[in-house]
Amino acid sequence: MRAFIFLVGFGSAVAGGISTLAYLNLFVNGVDLKGYLLFILKRPECYLLPIGLLIVASSIYTPDGKKSSN
């Protein structure tokens, strides 16, 4: 189950990262950094990057609930 959650988070982060990088072409049209950041904050697909990173981090760092037999 943990691997599935990891892969879902990874896929979301990749999709969001590709969208965020694709919008870097706005700089060619004369948009400054502030305009770029305001634009990607309005795009829902760009939210997949931080959401995916949180899902990946949570799938890695949450304890699995198994007790060790020391």
Buried (B, 14 or more C-beta within 10 A) or exposed (E): EEEEBBEBBBBBBEBBBEBBEEBEEBEEEEBEEEEBEEEBEEEEBBBBBEEBBEBBEEBEEEEEEEEEEE
